[in-house]
Amino acid sequence: MPNIPTSAAASTTPSVLCLTMNPSVDLATDTPRVQPTHKLRCGDAVHDAGGGGINVARVMQRLGGSCESLCPAGGPAGHWLEMRMAEDGLSNTTIPIAQETRVSFCVHETDTGEEFRFVMPGPLLSESEWRACLDHLAQLPRFPDYLVASGSLPPGVPADFYARLARLCRERGAKLVLDTSGPALHAALAEGVFLWKPNLKELGELSGHSVQTPGEWQAAAVRCVNEGKAEVVALTMGHLGALLVTREGLWSAPPLKIQVASAVGAGDSFVGGMVWGLQRGLPLPEAFAWGVAAGSAALMSVTTGLSRLEDAQVLHPQVQLSALINALGG
C-alpha cells in the first residue's frame, strides 16, 4: 500500500460504493494494421470486467482501498462479468436485467501505435429494472459516504437518473462523485454534486463556449463551483495536465513525463486514485495528486489497462501542484 501520513489513517474509514449503470465485458487485442475488407489476424485477446464504476473499483482495490460495487447485468456476458468480478475479489451486487450486458472492444494497431475503440450502447433497461437500482440504494441500511457514479446510461434509463441519485445522496448525507457526459450530466449538475471530473470537451459543452486557454478553462470550472453545480471540479486535460477547483482555491498539475502507450482507462484511473485518497482522509489537493498519478499510470499500459499500484507509487512523487490565485470570483 502507498505510504500515507499517520494522521490520515482514521479510525473509521469512509465507505465507498461504485455504481456502473452500463457495465461491459471489455475485450482488447492487437493487429499489425486495421484495414477494410481484409481478415485481420489478431494477437491474444484480453478480457476484463469494465464500465466506469467497475474500473474505478478495480483501481481503488489495486491501491489498497475498499469499496462496494453495484451494476445491472444480464445474459451470458452479464454472468461472465459477475464471475470475473468475483475472481478479482471485487464485492459486487448485481441487479438482474432481461437483456444481455454489452461487450466492447479495443484494437491496438502495432505498426502505428494507433488505438481503435468500439463502444456498444448497452442493453435496453425497463423502468422496473432501472428503478430497482435506485431502490436498492435507497434501502441500504448504511448508505455509503462516497457514491461514485461513472459511465454512460444504457438505453431506457432516463436522462435524469443521475439527478435522482444526486437528490438521494443529499437526503442521505452522502457525497456524489460523478463522471459522465451529455444530458445525464447536465441534469445531475443542476441538482448539484460533490465532485465532477470532466475533460476539456465536457467542460466546454457545459459552459457553452470555448475553453481553449488556461484562463477560459479556469473560469468555466470556477463558475461551475460558484453556481453550486459541483463543490469540487477535477479537470483532466491529457497533455495539458490537470486542474483542481474548489471554493478554497485552484491547483494545477502539469503533465508527467511518461511514455504514453494507451489512453484507455485513464479517466477511470484518475477517479479511482482520487477517491482512494479521499477515503484515506487526505486533503483534497493531496487526493487530487494521487488522481493525477493513477491516471498517468494508466497511460503506460496497453489494452484494457488501468493504473497499476507500482506505477502510481513511482509517479506520485513527481506530481507538482501549483496553487493558483483565484481572481475569477469567490
C-alpha positions as CSV (number, residue, x, y, z in Angstrom):
1,M,0.0,0.0,0.0
2,P,1.3,3.5,-0.8
3,N,2.7,5.4,2.2
4,I,0.3,7.9,3.7
5,P,0.6,10.2,6.7
6,T,-0.3,8.6,10.0
7,S,-2.9,11.3,10.7
8,A,-4.8,10.2,7.6
9,A,-5.4,6.7,8.9
10,A,-8.7,7.5,10.5
11,S,-10.3,5.0,12.9
12,T,-13.4,4.9,10.7
13,T,-12.7,4.6,7.0
14,P,-15.3,6.3,4.8
15,S,-17.3,3.8,2.8
16,V,-17.4,3.9,-1.0
17,L,-19.9,2.4,-3.4
18,C,-19.2,2.4,-7.2
19,L,-22.3,2.4,-9.4
20,T,-22.0,1.3,-13.0
21,M,-25.3,1.5,-14.9
22,N,-23.8,0.4,-18.2
23,P,-21.1,-2.2,-17.4
24,S,-19.4,-4.1,-20.1
25,V,-17.1,-7.1,-20.9
26,D,-14.1,-5.3,-22.3
27,L,-12.1,-7.1,-24.9
28,A,-8.7,-5.9,-26.1
29,T,-6.4,-7.3,-28.8
30,D,-3.8,-6.1,-31.3
31,T,-3.1,-6.4,-35.0
32,P,-0.4,-5.0,-37.3
33,R,-2.8,-2.7,-39.2
34,V,-6.5,-2.1,-39.3
35,Q,-7.7,-2.4,-42.9
36,P,-11.2,-2.6,-44.5
37,T,-12.3,-5.9,-46.1
38,H,-9.2,-7.9,-45.1
39,K,-9.2,-10.5,-42.4
40,L,-7.3,-9.0,-39.6
41,R,-5.1,-11.6,-37.7
42,C,-5.1,-10.6,-34.1
43,G,-3.0,-11.4,-31.1
44,D,-4.2,-12.9,-27.8
45,A,-7.4,-11.3,-26.5
46,V,-7.6,-9.8,-23.0
47,H,-11.0,-9.8,-21.3
48,D,-11.8,-7.7,-18.3
49,A,-14.9,-6.6,-16.3
50,G,-15.4,-3.0,-17.4
51,G,-17.5,0.1,-17.3
52,G,-16.8,3.3,-15.5
53,G,-17.7,2.4,-11.9
54,I,-16.2,-1.1,-12.1
55,N,-13.0,0.4,-13.4
56,V,-12.9,2.9,-10.5
57,A,-13.5,0.0,-8.1
58,R,-10.6,-2.0,-9.6
59,V,-8.2,0.9,-9.3
60,M,-9.2,1.5,-5.7
61,Q,-8.7,-2.1,-4.9
62,R,-5.2,-2.1,-6.5
63,L,-4.2,0.9,-4.4
64,G,-5.3,-0.9,-1.2
65,G,-8.7,0.8,-0.8
66,S,-12.1,-0.9,-0.2
67,C,-15.4,-0.4,-1.9
68,E,-18.7,-2.0,-2.9
69,S,-20.0,-2.2,-6.5
70,L,-23.5,-2.2,-7.9
71,C,-24.5,-2.8,-11.5
72,P,-27.3,-4.2,-13.6
73,A,-26.3,-7.3,-15.7
74,G,-27.9,-9.9,-17.8
75,G,-27.3,-12.8,-20.2
76,P,-24.2,-14.8,-20.7
77,A,-22.0,-11.7,-20.8
78,G,-23.5,-10.5,-17.6
79,H,-22.9,-13.9,-15.9
80,W,-19.2,-13.7,-17.1
81,L,-19.0,-10.2,-15.7
82,E,-20.2,-11.4,-12.3
83,M,-17.7,-14.3,-12.3
84,R,-14.8,-12.1,-13.3
85,M,-15.5,-9.5,-10.6
86,A,-15.7,-12.3,-8.0
87,E,-12.4,-13.7,-9.3
88,D,-10.8,-10.3,-9.0
89,G,-12.1,-10.0,-5.4
90,L,-14.5,-7.2,-6.0
91,S,-17.5,-7.0,-3.8
92,N,-20.5,-6.6,-6.2
93,T,-24.2,-6.6,-6.1
94,T,-25.9,-7.4,-9.4
95,I,-29.4,-6.2,-10.4
96,P,-30.7,-8.8,-12.9
97,I,-32.0,-7.5,-16.2
98,A,-33.6,-9.3,-19.2
99,Q,-31.2,-8.1,-22.0
100,E,-27.6,-9.0,-22.3
101,T,-24.7,-6.9,-20.9
102,R,-22.7,-5.2,-23.7
103,V,-19.3,-6.3,-25.0
104,S,-17.0,-3.5,-26.1
105,F,-13.5,-3.9,-27.6
106,C,-10.3,-2.1,-28.3
107,V,-7.8,-2.9,-31.1
108,H,-4.2,-1.7,-30.8
109,E,-2.5,-1.2,-34.2
110,T,1.1,-2.3,-33.6
111,D,2.5,-0.8,-36.8
112,T,1.5,2.7,-35.9
113,G,0.7,2.6,-32.2
114,E,-2.9,3.9,-33.0
115,E,-5.8,2.7,-31.0
116,F,-9.3,1.9,-32.2
117,R,-12.1,1.7,-29.6
118,F,-15.5,0.2,-30.3
119,V,-18.1,1.1,-27.6
120,M,-21.5,-0.5,-27.7
121,P,-24.7,1.3,-26.5
122,G,-25.6,-1.3,-24.0
123,P,-28.9,-3.2,-23.2
124,L,-32.3,-1.7,-23.1
125,L,-33.4,-1.4,-19.4
126,S,-37.0,-1.5,-18.5
127,E,-38.4,1.1,-16.0
128,S,-38.7,-1.6,-13.3
129,E,-35.0,-2.6,-13.9
130,W,-33.5,0.9,-13.6
131,R,-35.8,1.7,-10.7
132,A,-34.6,-1.5,-9.0
133,C,-31.1,0.1,-8.9
134,L,-32.3,3.2,-7.2
135,D,-34.5,1.2,-4.8
136,H,-31.5,-0.9,-3.8
137,L,-29.5,2.2,-3.0
138,A,-32.4,3.8,-1.1
139,Q,-32.9,0.7,1.0
140,L,-29.3,0.3,2.1
141,P,-29.1,0.1,5.9
142,R,-25.8,2.0,5.7
143,F,-25.6,4.5,2.9
144,P,-22.0,5.0,1.5
145,D,-20.1,8.0,2.5
146,Y,-19.0,8.4,-1.1
147,L,-21.1,7.2,-4.1
148,V,-19.2,7.1,-7.4
149,A,-21.4,7.2,-10.5
150,S,-19.3,6.7,-13.5
151,G,-20.0,6.0,-17.1
152,S,-22.9,6.3,-19.6
153,L,-26.5,5.4,-19.1
154,P,-27.8,2.5,-21.2
155,P,-30.9,2.8,-23.4
156,G,-34.1,3.0,-21.5
157,V,-32.7,4.8,-18.4
158,P,-34.0,8.4,-18.2
159,A,-31.6,11.3,-18.6
160,D,-32.4,12.5,-15.0
161,F,-31.3,9.2,-13.4
162,Y,-28.1,10.7,-12.0
163,A,-30.1,13.8,-10.9
164,R,-32.3,11.4,-8.9
165,L,-29.2,9.9,-7.5
166,A,-27.9,13.3,-6.5
167,R,-31.1,14.0,-4.6
168,L,-30.9,10.7,-2.8
169,C,-27.3,11.4,-1.8
170,R,-28.2,14.8,-0.5
171,E,-31.1,13.2,1.5
172,R,-28.7,10.6,3.0
173,G,-25.8,12.9,3.6
174,A,-23.5,11.2,1.1
175,K,-21.0,12.8,-1.4
176,L,-21.7,12.0,-5.0
177,V,-18.7,11.7,-7.3
178,L,-19.8,12.0,-11.0
179,D,-18.0,11.1,-14.2
180,T,-20.4,11.1,-17.2
181,S,-21.5,13.3,-20.1
182,G,-24.4,14.6,-22.1
183,P,-27.9,15.3,-20.9
184,A,-27.4,13.0,-17.9
185,L,-24.5,15.2,-16.8
186,H,-26.5,18.5,-17.2
187,A,-29.4,17.2,-15.2
188,A,-27.2,15.9,-12.4
189,L,-25.2,19.2,-12.1
190,A,-28.5,21.1,-12.0
191,E,-29.1,19.2,-8.7
192,G,-25.6,19.6,-7.5
193,V,-22.9,17.0,-6.8
194,F,-19.8,16.8,-4.6
195,L,-17.2,16.1,-7.2
196,W,-17.3,16.3,-11.0
197,K,-14.4,15.0,-13.2
198,P,-14.7,16.5,-16.7
199,N,-12.3,16.6,-19.6
200,L,-11.9,19.7,-21.7
201,K,-14.6,18.7,-24.2
202,E,-17.2,18.0,-21.4
203,L,-16.3,21.3,-19.7
204,G,-16.7,23.2,-22.9
205,E,-20.1,21.6,-23.7
206,L,-21.4,22.5,-20.2
207,S,-20.2,26.1,-20.4
208,G,-21.4,26.6,-23.9
209,H,-18.3,28.4,-25.2
210,S,-14.7,27.9,-25.9
211,V,-12.3,26.6,-23.2
212,Q,-9.1,26.7,-25.2
213,T,-6.8,28.7,-22.9
214,P,-5.9,28.3,-19.2
215,G,-7.9,31.4,-18.4
216,E,-11.0,30.1,-20.2
217,W,-11.0,26.6,-18.6
218,Q,-10.2,28.0,-15.2
219,A,-13.1,30.5,-15.5
220,A,-15.5,27.7,-16.6
221,A,-14.6,25.4,-13.7
222,V,-14.8,28.3,-11.2
223,R,-18.3,29.2,-12.5
224,C,-19.4,25.6,-12.1
225,V,-18.3,25.7,-8.4
226,N,-19.7,29.2,-7.7
227,E,-23.1,28.2,-9.2
228,G,-23.3,25.2,-6.9
229,K,-23.2,22.6,-9.7
230,A,-20.2,20.9,-8.0
231,E,-18.3,21.5,-4.8
232,V,-15.2,20.2,-6.5
233,V,-14.2,20.1,-10.2
234,A,-11.2,17.9,-11.1
235,L,-10.5,18.7,-14.7
236,T,-8.3,16.3,-16.7
237,M,-6.7,17.7,-19.9
238,G,-4.3,15.0,-21.1
239,H,-1.0,16.5,-22.4
240,L,-2.1,19.8,-20.8
241,G,-2.2,18.5,-17.2
242,A,-5.0,18.7,-14.7
243,L,-6.8,21.4,-12.7
244,L,-8.5,21.2,-9.3
245,V,-11.1,23.8,-8.4
246,T,-12.9,24.3,-5.0
247,R,-14.3,27.3,-3.2
248,E,-11.0,27.3,-1.2
249,G,-8.7,27.6,-4.2
250,L,-7.3,26.4,-7.5
251,W,-4.4,24.0,-8.0
252,S,-2.8,22.9,-11.3
253,A,-0.7,19.9,-12.1
254,P,1.5,19.8,-15.2
255,P,1.5,16.6,-17.2
256,L,4.0,14.0,-16.1
257,K,6.9,12.9,-18.4
258,I,5.8,9.4,-19.4
259,Q,5.7,7.2,-22.5
260,V,2.0,7.0,-23.4
261,A,1.0,3.6,-24.6
262,S,-2.8,3.8,-24.4
263,A,-5.4,6.3,-23.2
264,V,-7.9,3.5,-22.2
265,G,-8.9,3.7,-18.6
266,A,-7.0,6.9,-17.7
267,G,-10.1,8.9,-16.6
268,D,-11.4,6.0,-14.5
269,S,-8.0,5.5,-13.0
270,F,-7.9,9.2,-12.1
271,V,-11.2,8.9,-10.3
272,G,-10.1,5.7,-8.6
273,G,-6.9,7.3,-7.3
274,M,-8.6,10.5,-6.1
275,V,-11.4,8.7,-4.3
276,W,-8.9,6.4,-2.8
277,G,-7.1,9.4,-1.4
278,L,-10.4,10.9,0.0
279,Q,-11.2,7.5,1.6
280,R,-7.8,7.7,3.3
281,G,-8.7,11.1,4.7
282,L,-6.2,13.0,2.6
283,P,-6.8,16.8,1.9
284,L,-8.4,17.4,-1.5
285,P,-5.1,18.7,-3.2
286,E,-3.3,15.5,-2.0
287,A,-6.1,13.3,-3.1
288,F,-6.0,15.1,-6.4
289,A,-2.3,14.4,-6.7
290,W,-3.0,10.7,-6.3
291,G,-5.6,11.0,-9.0
292,V,-3.0,12.5,-11.4
293,A,-0.6,9.8,-10.5
294,A,-3.1,7.0,-11.1
295,G,-4.5,8.5,-14.3
296,S,-1.0,8.9,-15.7
297,A,0.0,5.4,-14.7
298,A,-2.9,4.1,-16.8
299,L,-1.4,5.8,-19.8
300,M,1.6,3.4,-19.5
301,S,-0.5,0.2,-20.0
302,V,-1.8,-1.1,-23.3
303,T,-5.1,-3.0,-23.8
304,T,-7.7,-2.6,-21.1
305,G,-5.1,-1.0,-18.9
306,L,-6.0,0.8,-15.7
307,S,-3.5,2.1,-13.2
308,R,-1.1,-0.4,-11.5
309,L,-0.1,0.2,-7.9
310,E,3.7,0.1,-8.6
311,D,3.4,2.7,-11.4
312,A,1.2,5.1,-9.3
313,Q,3.7,4.8,-6.5
314,V,6.6,5.8,-8.7
315,L,4.7,8.7,-10.4
316,H,3.1,10.2,-7.3
317,P,6.3,11.9,-6.0
318,Q,6.6,13.5,-9.5
319,V,3.3,15.3,-9.3
320,Q,3.9,19.0,-8.7
321,L,0.9,21.0,-7.6
322,S,0.9,24.8,-8.0
323,A,-1.7,26.9,-6.1
324,L,-3.3,29.5,-8.4
325,I,-4.7,32.9,-7.5
326,N,-8.4,32.8,-7.9
327,A,-9.1,36.2,-9.5
328,L,-12.3,35.0,-11.1
329,G,-14.7,35.4,-8.3
330,G,-15.4,33.9,-4.9
